[in-house]
Amino acid sequence: VQANSMATLFRGYEVIMVGRDPRDAIFITSRACGVCGGVHSTCSALAMEMAFGIKPPPLGITIRNMMLASEFLYDHPLHLFLLAGPDYSQAIVKETNPEIWEKAEKTDAPHAAVHGFPTIGALMTDMNPLTGKLYVEALHMTRVAREAFVILGGKYPHPETVVPGGVSTSIELSTFNLYYNRLAQIIDYAKKMVAIWDDITEFFYECNPMYRQTGARASSLADMGIWDDPDAYDATYANCNEWGERRWATPGIVVDGELKTTRLQDINLGLEEFVDHSYYEPWNGHRFKEDALGAPLSPYHPWNKTTHPKPTGQNWREKYTWSTSPRWDRMVTEAGAGARVWNTAVAKKIPPNPFLEPTGHSLKILLPKGVLPEMEVEWHVPPVWNAFERNRSRAYAQAYTAMVAMNCWMKGLELLKKGETKVSTKFEIPKRGTQIGVGFWGAGRGWLSHHMIVENGAVANYQIVTPSTINASPRDPWGHPGAYEQAVLNTPILESFTGKDDYKGVDILRAIRSFDPCMPCTTHMYVEDRVIKREVNTCACGVE
């Protein structure tokens, strides 16, 4: 009946960046996340490219795409089998819903020929944390994806080879061979991931149709798009709509299931950030009233925002979190891999290729033959957006991302054969004047943007909007709860329990963890009535 999402830590990267050399952002902002540092480094490089007019060479763009695809190929299995996955394992289901476990033991798995598990019960058993074969396999596959990243990025998760104007990696044919050795393993693994999460999702729906309401909220999603077309990207704001719509993941805003726009300018103009229920003081002024193309810019846009931290006592009616409230057109949206897949499927704008086919209502993905035979999988726009569909879309996002990486790998080889080996463009930081840029990018868990203002060669303002900020946001000035809060409010309690001592809160945990929060193992639930006051263990691994 009531839900509040509270972030307890002030990160402060926006404050740290002020007064620094803009190039420091690549190394400082990557530390905003211990999992997805590469996307922050890249997003800051994109912001500088726009601000300083730097166009990377085609191979530099292609290598950057391959590198960041690898980061997602690590992140998706991490979420689906190590963090969120245990919520659907035998260890959890048998304890929280024994009737479902009994049915799982007797239910044949429809995609057994792909993933190898004859029953849903066998599948759930191998999803057990720490000991299950699927858990251990996912741990191994995250290493394979990290190795692919390191071949190009030098190290993980904070790469040393991301620079404004491309990358600083030395590229040879052997580099592509090493990368492909890892990618081929991931493509086969993606076939299993899709089959597993299709079976899990449909099984729970069959057990109880009310599971469609677990973590359900309006189908309103936002994404900046990612993976630039090397023949289209020129880093300019003036052409951002054109090169944005040529990305391998189409930018877009979906409101109540309807795609509203794929134009990066529109997405940027609609973004506002509010602090009414956050531990910050409001800012005054409206310095930038228009964007570079003359369109009106809100005083609450990140280019106009200033970060003034002001910690106060927790008050659910007033200020209760360090997260802000990003909104698009003053509406609550959510970020995630599902938004990336949805936009791309519906917009039908990605470059022609042999592996990916958006149909307007689905995304067909052709996974070539490896150890497993060639397979075509198809993600469909779901009628209800909920926790299960977030996870399912994440599995399809693994297949989708793998084939984006394959397309970019093929493009890179083509460039090498043509002798186009340049991977970066030289540049200088202007010493005078004001320059404005924004990095339109994404993380494994969705939307990422870095908004930067440079004055006389130093950073004057720096604002980061992360997917977890969007999803974990508190109520906005109009009282609308953030995405986490909405999803929890819509979740029915389907767990079987006889008293509060037995209650684990698995339905609510599934709702929250489906967003892939940055802090899944620190998602805690406190149960209280007149007699019992205790904290429920919510760590995915089952360890307190």
C-alpha positions as semicolon CSV with decimal commas, in nm:
position;residue;x (nm);y (nm);z (nm)
1;V;0,000;0,000;0,000
2;Q;0,303;0,227;0,032
3;A;0,654;0,206;-0,110
4;N;0,961;0,427;-0,085
5;S;1,291;0,365;-0,259
6;M;1,582;0,508;-0,063
7;A;1,942;0,542;-0,185
8;T;2,161;0,586;0,122
9;L;2,489;0,690;-0,045
10;F;2,594;1,023;-0,196
11;R;2,833;0,943;-0,481
12;G;2,920;1,301;-0,571
13;Y;3,088;1,253;-0,908
14;E;2,916;1,567;-1,036
15;V;3,089;1,766;-0,761
16;I;3,425;1,591;-0,804
17;M;3,440;1,678;-1,175
18;V;3,399;2,055;-1,141
19;G;3,719;2,245;-1,220
20;R;3,901;1,946;-1,370
21;D;4,046;1,877;-1,711
22;P;3,755;1,729;-1,911
23;R;3,967;1,424;-2,001
24;D;3,970;1,325;-1,633
25;A;3,604;1,229;-1,671
26;I;3,700;0,912;-1,857
27;F;3,881;0,774;-1,552
28;I;3,686;0,936;-1,268
29;T;3,330;0,873;-1,381
30;S;3,397;0,510;-1,468
31;R;3,422;0,454;-1,092
32;A;3,055;0,547;-1,060
33;C;2,992;0,175;-1,102
34;G;3,202;-0,127;-1,019
35;V;3,034;-0,338;-1,287
36;C;2,977;-0,109;-1,584
37;G;3,272;0,128;-1,576
38;G;3,335;0,102;-1,950
39;V;3,004;0,262;-2,040
40;H;3,075;0,561;-1,816
41;S;3,419;0,607;-1,972
42;T;3,267;0,589;-2,318
43;C;2,977;0,818;-2,233
44;S;3,217;1,085;-2,109
45;A;3,424;1,047;-2,428
46;L;3,108;1,096;-2,636
47;A;3,024;1,412;-2,441
48;M;3,372;1,550;-2,518
49;E;3,346;1,455;-2,884
50;M;3,028;1,659;-2,910
51;A;3,163;1,952;-2,710
52;F;3,494;1,975;-2,899
53;G;3,388;1,864;-3,247
54;I;3,583;1,537;-3,259
55;K;3,479;1,273;-3,511
56;P;3,635;0,928;-3,455
57;P;3,750;0,720;-3,754
58;P;3,528;0,426;-3,858
59;L;3,748;0,157;-3,703
60;G;3,762;0,348;-3,373
61;I;3,380;0,357;-3,363
62;T;3,361;-0,012;-3,452
63;I;3,608;-0,119;-3,184
64;R;3,420;0,089;-2,929
65;N;3,099;-0,090;-3,024
66;M;3,264;-0,431;-2,986
67;M;3,409;-0,337;-2,649
68;L;3,081;-0,215;-2,505
69;A;2,889;-0,510;-2,647
70;S;3,128;-0,729;-2,448
71;E;3,043;-0,539;-2,133
72;F;2,674;-0,619;-2,182
73;L;2,754;-0,982;-2,264
74;Y;2,911;-0,999;-1,918
75;D;2,636;-0,805;-1,744
76;H;2,332;-0,999;-1,868
77;P;2,439;-1,346;-1,740
78;L;2,550;-1,183;-1,416
79;H;2,200;-1,050;-1,365
80;L;2,003;-1,352;-1,485
81;F;2,191;-1,629;-1,307
82;L;2,397;-1,480;-1,024
83;L;2,181;-1,196;-0,892
84;A;1,816;-1,225;-0,996
85;G;1,827;-1,591;-1,100
86;P;1,839;-1,749;-0,751
87;D;1,489;-1,607;-0,683
88;Y;1,364;-1,875;-0,925
89;S;1,583;-2,160;-0,802
90;Q;1,483;-2,479;-0,624
91;A;1,633;-2,348;-0,298
92;I;1,399;-2,047;-0,297
93;V;1,089;-2,182;-0,472
94;K;1,070;-2,497;-0,260
95;E;1,078;-2,287;0,055
96;T;0,846;-2,005;-0,052
97;N;0,601;-2,191;-0,279
98;P;0,624;-2,568;-0,218
99;E;0,317;-2,630;-0,434
100;I;0,495;-2,471;-0,731
101;W;0,807;-2,676;-0,663
102;E;0,602;-2,997;-0,665
103;K;0,456;-2,902;-1,000
104;A;0,799;-2,806;-1,135
105;E;0,934;-3,155;-1,061
106;K;0,661;-3,306;-1,283
107;T;0,653;-3,046;-1,562
108;D;0,847;-3,113;-1,882
109;A;1,065;-2,824;-1,999
110;P;0,947;-2,718;-2,348
111;H;1,299;-2,622;-2,460
112;A;1,482;-2,920;-2,312
113;A;1,648;-2,992;-2,648
114;V;1,825;-2,655;-2,627
115;H;1,920;-2,615;-2,260
116;G;1,937;-2,985;-2,166
117;F;1,706;-2,989;-1,863
118;P;1,420;-3,241;-1,896
119;T;1,196;-3,076;-1,635
120;I;1,142;-2,732;-1,488
121;G;1,244;-2,880;-1,153
122;A;1,580;-2,992;-1,290
123;L;1,633;-2,646;-1,435
124;M;1,548;-2,479;-1,103
125;T;1,782;-2,711;-0,914
126;D;2,077;-2,609;-1,129
127;M;1,989;-2,243;-1,072
128;N;2,065;-2,285;-0,700
129;P;2,312;-2,022;-0,581
130;L;2,678;-2,119;-0,543
131;T;2,627;-2,491;-0,618
132;G;2,396;-2,511;-0,923
133;K;2,550;-2,589;-1,261
134;L;2,378;-2,291;-1,425
135;Y;2,508;-2,062;-1,152
136;V;2,864;-2,190;-1,198
137;E;2,837;-2,183;-1,577
138;A;2,721;-1,822;-1,570
139;L;3,017;-1,732;-1,351
140;H;3,245;-1,884;-1,615
141;M;3,069;-1,707;-1,902
142;T;3,106;-1,370;-1,734
143;R;3,479;-1,439;-1,743
144;V;3,466;-1,519;-2,115
145;A;3,290;-1,188;-2,185
146;R;3,537;-0,998;-1,966
147;E;3,825;-1,153;-2,161
148;A;3,666;-1,029;-2,485
149;F;3,642;-0,682;-2,333
150;V;4,002;-0,683;-2,209
151;I;4,135;-0,781;-2,554
152;L;4,015;-0,438;-2,669
153;G;3,993;-0,236;-2,347
154;G;4,316;-0,335;-2,174
155;K;4,150;-0,401;-1,840
156;Y;3,809;-0,436;-1,683
157;P;3,591;-0,275;-1,552
158;H;3,778;0,055;-1,589
159;P;3,935;0,054;-1,938
160;E;4,250;0,244;-2,025
161;T;4,193;0,259;-2,401
162;V;3,880;0,477;-2,424
163;V;3,969;0,824;-2,551
164;P;3,774;1,112;-2,707
165;G;3,797;1,047;-3,077
166;G;3,795;0,666;-3,060
167;V;4,019;0,419;-2,880
168;S;4,392;0,379;-2,818
169;T;4,397;0,002;-2,877
170;S;4,651;-0,150;-3,115
171;I;4,444;-0,348;-3,365
172;E;4,567;-0,642;-3,573
173;L;4,399;-0,938;-3,738
174;S;4,497;-1,149;-3,437
175;T;4,296;-0,911;-3,217
176;F;3,983;-0,999;-3,411
177;N;4,061;-1,371;-3,395
178;L;4,099;-1,358;-3,016
179;Y;3,774;-1,165;-2,983
180;Y;3,582;-1,406;-3,207
181;N;3,698;-1,708;-3,007
182;R;3,510;-1,564;-2,708
183;L;3,214;-1,437;-2,908
184;A;3,144;-1,779;-3,059
185;Q;3,110;-1,927;-2,708
186;I;2,876;-1,648;-2,605
187;I;2,650;-1,695;-2,908
188;D;2,594;-2,061;-2,816
189;Y;2,535;-1,962;-2,454
190;A;2,277;-1,703;-2,561
191;K;2,068;-1,982;-2,719
192;K;2,049;-2,153;-2,379
193;M;1,970;-1,829;-2,195
194;V;1,671;-1,752;-2,414
195;A;1,536;-2,108;-2,386
196;I;1,576;-2,112;-2,006
197;W;1,401;-1,782;-1,943
198;D;1,121;-1,859;-2,185
199;D;1,056;-2,181;-1,993
200;I;1,074;-2,017;-1,649
201;T;0,846;-1,730;-1,747
202;E;0,577;-1,941;-1,908
203;F;0,587;-2,195;-1,624
204;F;0,513;-1,933;-1,359
205;Y;0,236;-1,782;-1,570
206;E;0,081;-2,129;-1,601
207;C;0,109;-2,192;-1,226
208;N;-0,073;-1,870;-1,143
209;P;-0,178;-1,597;-1,390
210;M;-0,137;-1,347;-1,106
211;Y;0,240;-1,370;-1,159
212;R;0,182;-1,142;-1,456
213;Q;0,127;-0,868;-1,196
214;T;0,460;-0,929;-1,018
215;G;0,653;-0,605;-1,054
216;A;0,400;-0,481;-1,310
217;R;0,379;-0,117;-1,408
218;A;0,287;0,085;-1,717
219;S;0,484;-0,003;-2,030
220;S;0,667;0,332;-2,025
221;L;1,036;0,297;-2,104
222;A;1,322;0,524;-2,209
223;D;1,655;0,459;-2,380
224;M;1,924;0,665;-2,552
225;G;2,029;0,395;-2,794
226;I;2,384;0,267;-2,832
227;W;2,640;0,127;-3,080
228;D;2,702;0,386;-3,351
229;D;2,708;0,330;-3,724
230;P;3,065;0,421;-3,828
231;D;2,933;0,557;-4,159
232;A;2,683;0,790;-3,988
233;Y;2,820;0,905;-3,651
234;D;2,981;1,250;-3,659
235;A;2,944;1,338;-3,285
236;T;2,751;1,660;-3,356
237;Y;2,437;1,764;-3,177
238;A;2,311;1,916;-3,503
239;N;2,296;1,570;-3,663
240;C;2,215;1,364;-3,354
241;N;1,871;1,264;-3,482
242;E;2,019;1,123;-3,801
243;W;2,313;0,932;-3,651
244;G;2,105;0,832;-3,348
245;E;1,848;0,653;-3,563
246;R;2,130;0,464;-3,739
247;R;2,247;0,306;-3,414
248;W;2,236;-0,071;-3,365
249;A;2,005;-0,002;-3,070
250;T;1,746;0,259;-3,162
251;P;1,688;0,548;-2,920
252;G;1,331;0,583;-2,809
253;I;1,061;0,670;-2,559
254;V;0,773;0,427;-2,510
255;V;0,468;0,558;-2,321
256;D;0,193;0,311;-2,229
257;G;0,324;0,072;-2,492
258;E;0,339;0,328;-2,775
259;L;0,666;0,447;-2,927
260;K;0,661;0,828;-2,907
261;T;0,992;0,931;-3,062
262;T;1,327;0,797;-3,179
263;R;1,491;1,140;-3,209
264;L;1,778;1,199;-2,969
265;Q;1,706;1,572;-2,962
266;D;1,349;1,508;-2,847
267;I;1,467;1,261;-2,584
268;N;1,724;1,511;-2,460
269;L;1,481;1,805;-2,452
270;G;1,220;1,604;-2,260
271;L;1,463;1,510;-1,982
272;E;1,423;1,692;-1,651
273;E;1,561;1,613;-1,306
274;F;1,384;1,701;-0,981
275;V;1,507;1,697;-0,621
276;D;1,190;1,767;-0,422
277;H;1,222;1,439;-0,228
278;S;1,600;1,408;-0,251
279;Y;1,881;1,518;-0,020
280;Y;1,971;1,820;-0,234
281;E;1,899;2,188;-0,238
282;P;1,721;2,321;-0,547
283;W;1,926;2,533;-0,785
284;N;1,844;2,879;-0,911
285;G;1,873;3,017;-1,260
286;H;1,807;2,909;-1,613
287;R;2,137;2,968;-1,789
288;F;2,073;2,766;-2,104
289;K;1,724;2,847;-2,229
290;E;1,773;2,673;-2,564
291;D;1,969;2,382;-2,701
292;A;2,219;2,426;-2,984
293;L;1,937;2,396;-3,241
294;G;1,723;2,668;-3,080
295;A;1,467;2,443;-2,908
296;P;1,345;2,541;-2,558
297;L;1,538;2,386;-2,270
298;S;1,384;2,339;-1,925
299;P;1,545;2,495;-1,617
300;Y;1,536;2,139;-1,477
301;H;1,738;1,993;-1,763
302;P;2,079;1,852;-1,657
303;W;2,262;2,124;-1,854
304;N;2,093;2,375;-1,618
305;K;2,117;2,167;-1,302
306;T;2,371;2,229;-1,026
307;T;2,439;1,966;-0,760
308;H;2,397;2,104;-0,406
309;P;2,401;1,813;-0,158
310;K;2,214;1,876;0,165
311;P;2,176;1,570;0,388
312;T;1,878;1,590;0,620
313;G;1,682;1,357;0,841
314;Q;1,473;1,093;0,668
315;N;1,113;1,197;0,616
316;W;0,892;0,990;0,386
317;R;0,668;1,286;0,308
318;E;0,958;1,518;0,231
319;K;1,318;1,410;0,158
320;Y;1,418;1,046;0,186
321;T;1,687;0,953;-0,070
322;W;2,008;1,052;-0,245
323;S;1,854;0,952;-0,577
324;T;1,696;1,229;-0,782
325;S;1,381;1,206;-0,994
326;P;1,463;1,208;-1,366
327;R;1,149;1,234;-1,577
328;W;1,077;1,249;-1,949
329;D;0,803;1,496;-2,042
330;R;0,726;1,488;-1,668
331;M;0,626;1,121;-1,691
332;V;0,768;0,825;-1,501
333;T;0,962;0,591;-1,728
334;E;1,202;0,308;-1,658
335;A;1,539;0,216;-1,800
336;G;1,654;-0,131;-1,890
337;A;1,766;-0,375;-2,154
338;G;1,396;-0,428;-2,227
339;A;1,367;-0,067;-2,340
340;R;1,659;-0,122;-2,578
341;V;1,501;-0,432;-2,731
342;W;1,152;-0,279;-2,744
343;N;1,258;0,041;-2,922
344;T;1,465;-0,149;-3,177
345;A;1,187;-0,402;-3,246
346;V;0,917;-0,141;-3,298
347;A;1,114;0,134;-3,475
348;K;1,255;-0,090;-3,753
349;K;1,548;0,147;-3,814
350;I;1,865;-0,057;-3,756
351;P;2,107;-0,108;-4,050
352;P;2,031;-0,401;-4,284
353;N;2,212;-0,715;-4,171
354;P;2,181;-1,095;-4,184
355;F;2,124;-1,151;-3,811
356;L;1,864;-0,903;-3,678
357;E;1,517;-0,829;-3,813
358;P;1,284;-0,586;-3,633
359;T;0,924;-0,647;-3,739
360;G;0,738;-0,362;-3,567
361;H;0,603;-0,594;-3,296
362;S;0,900;-0,826;-3,240
363;L;1,273;-0,868;-3,290
364;K;1,394;-1,176;-3,478
365;I;1,748;-1,283;-3,398
366;L;1,939;-1,540;-3,605
367;L;2,207;-1,713;-3,398
368;P;2,452;-1,896;-3,628
369;K;2,567;-2,254;-3,590
370;G;2,826;-2,333;-3,326
371;V;2,831;-2,627;-3,091
372;L;2,454;-2,585;-3,094
373;P;2,277;-2,570;-3,433
374;E;2,170;-2,245;-3,598
375;M;1,867;-2,103;-3,423
376;E;1,626;-1,816;-3,480
377;V;1,467;-1,669;-3,169
378;E;1,203;-1,399;-3,159
379;W;1,129;-1,152;-2,880
380;H;0,770;-1,025;-2,881
381;V;0,638;-0,702;-2,730
382;P;0,457;-0,834;-2,419
383;P;0,097;-0,742;-2,332
384;V;0,198;-0,675;-1,968
385;W;0,530;-0,531;-1,855
386;N;0,642;-0,700;-1,533
387;A;0,932;-0,863;-1,349
388;F;0,924;-1,178;-1,559
389;E;0,925;-0,984;-1,886
390;R;1,217;-0,769;-1,769
391;N;1,417;-1,085;-1,709
392;R;1,303;-1,251;-2,031
393;S;1,393;-0,943;-2,234
394;R;1,736;-0,948;-2,069
395;A;1,792;-1,302;-2,198
396;Y;1,691;-1,195;-2,549
397;A;1,915;-0,890;-2,509
398;Q;2,208;-1,131;-2,469
399;A;2,130;-1,286;-2,808
400;Y;2,066;-0,943;-2,960
401;T;2,390;-0,798;-2,823
402;A;2,592;-1,098;-2,941
403;M;2,472;-1,044;-3,297
404;V;2,541;-0,671;-3,278
405;A;2,895;-0,767;-3,178
406;M;2,909;-1,008;-3,474
407;N;2,798;-0,738;-3,717
408;C;3,056;-0,496;-3,578
409;W;3,324;-0,768;-3,590
410;M;3,248;-0,820;-3,960
411;K;3,258;-0,443;-4,021
412;G;3,594;-0,419;-3,845
413;L;3,743;-0,692;-4,063
414;E;3,613;-0,515;-4,372
415;L;3,782;-0,192;-4,263
416;L;4,110;-0,371;-4,195
417;K;4,104;-0,531;-4,538
418;K;4,059;-0,184;-4,691
419;G;4,363;-0,061;-4,498
420;E;4,158;0,172;-4,275
421;T;4,353;0,105;-3,957
422;K;4,323;0,442;-3,784
423;V;4,143;0,408;-3,449
424;S;4,146;0,763;-3,308
425;T;4,141;1,129;-3,403
426;K;4,381;1,380;-3,250
427;F;4,224;1,676;-3,073
428;E;4,294;1,968;-2,842
429;I;4,091;2,103;-2,552
430;P;3,985;2,462;-2,630
431;K;4,140;2,704;-2,383
432;R;3,877;2,974;-2,422
433;G;3,501;2,994;-2,445
434;T;3,214;2,767;-2,344
435;Q;3,156;2,424;-2,495
436;I;2,855;2,201;-2,430
437;G;2,824;1,829;-2,491
438;V;2,624;1,524;-2,395
439;G;2,704;1,158;-2,417
440;F;2,400;0,959;-2,533
441;W;2,477;0,598;-2,443
442;G;2,361;0,308;-2,227
443;A;2,460;0,052;-1,966
444;G;2,360;-0,312;-1,936
445;R;2,069;-0,196;-1,722
446;G;1,968;0,081;-1,961
447;W;1,987;0,456;-2,023
448;L;2,307;0,647;-1,950
449;S;2,379;1,012;-2,025
450;H;2,664;1,244;-1,928
451;H;2,593;1,616;-1,964
452;M;2,903;1,838;-1,964
453;I;2,978;2,210;-1,978
454;V;3,338;2,325;-2,027
455;E;3,454;2,682;-1,970
456;N;3,804;2,803;-2,052
457;G;3,937;2,448;-2,071
458;A;3,795;2,319;-1,741
459;V;3,473;2,145;-1,644
460;A;3,218;2,399;-1,519
461;N;2,930;2,153;-1,471
462;Y;2,896;1,777;-1,504
463;Q;2,575;1,579;-1,460
464;I;2,525;1,203;-1,486
465;V;2,188;1,033;-1,529
466;T;2,219;0,660;-1,469
467;P;1,961;0,385;-1,522
468;S;1,946;0,318;-1,149
469;T;1,879;0,687;-1,083
470;I;1,581;0,668;-1,318
471;N;1,450;0,340;-1,175
472;A;1,521;0,408;-0,807
473;S;1,389;0,763;-0,820
474;P;1,162;0,892;-0,543
475;R;0,832;1,068;-0,594
476;D;0,843;1,371;-0,819
477;P;0,688;1,714;-0,749
478;W;0,348;1,580;-0,859
479;G;0,358;1,286;-0,621
480;H;0,422;1,019;-0,886
481;P;0,627;0,730;-0,744
482;G;0,941;0,616;-0,922
483;A;0,963;0,291;-1,118
484;Y;1,077;0,072;-0,825
485;E;0,805;0,218;-0,609
486;Q;0,535;0,166;-0,871
487;A;0,642;-0,192;-0,937
488;V;0,630;-0,284;-0,569
489;L;0,290;-0,122;-0,524
490;N;0,151;-0,340;-0,803
491;T;0,290;-0,668;-0,674
492;P;0,050;-0,930;-0,529
493;I;0,180;-1,147;-0,245
494;L;0,172;-1,500;-0,389
495;E;0,420;-1,659;-0,151
496;S;0,281;-1,947;0,059
497;F;0,341;-1,883;0,429
498;T;0,162;-1,960;0,752
499;G;0,282;-1,667;0,960
500;K;0,521;-1,374;0,958
501;D;0,803;-1,594;1,082
502;D;0,784;-1,786;0,754
503;Y;0,753;-1,486;0,524
504;K;1,049;-1,431;0,288
505;G;0,911;-1,153;0,069
506;V;1,016;-1,327;-0,252
507;D;0,747;-1,162;-0,469
508;I;0,861;-0,813;-0,379
509;L;1,225;-0,912;-0,415
510;R;1,159;-1,047;-0,763
511;A;0,993;-0,719;-0,852
512;I;1,287;-0,508;-0,734
513;R;1,564;-0,733;-0,860
514;S;1,411;-0,756;-1,208
515;F;1,533;-0,399;-1,264
516;D;1,892;-0,511;-1,201
517;P;1,957;-0,253;-0,931
518;C;2,320;-0,166;-0,868
519;M;2,275;-0,308;-0,520
520;P;2,079;-0,638;-0,551
521;C;2,248;-0,806;-0,257
522;T;2,175;-0,508;-0,036
523;T;1,802;-0,517;-0,106
524;H;1,666;-0,575;0,243
525;M;1,314;-0,610;0,372
526;Y;1,204;-0,531;0,724
527;V;0,892;-0,706;0,850
528;E;0,711;-0,554;1,146
529;D;0,384;-0,601;1,331
530;R;0,285;-0,553;1,692
531;V;0,489;-0,852;1,808
532;I;0,757;-0,934;1,549
533;K;1,030;-0,697;1,438
534;R;1,296;-0,855;1,220
535;E;1,487;-0,819;0,896
536;V;1,434;-1,074;0,619
537;N;1,746;-1,211;0,451
538;T;1,728;-1,103;0,087
539;C;2,075;-1,174;-0,048
540;A;2,055;-1,364;-0,377
541;C;2,323;-1,609;-0,265
542;G;2,128;-1,690;0,051
543;V;2,416;-1,579;0,272
544;E;2,341;-1,325;0,546
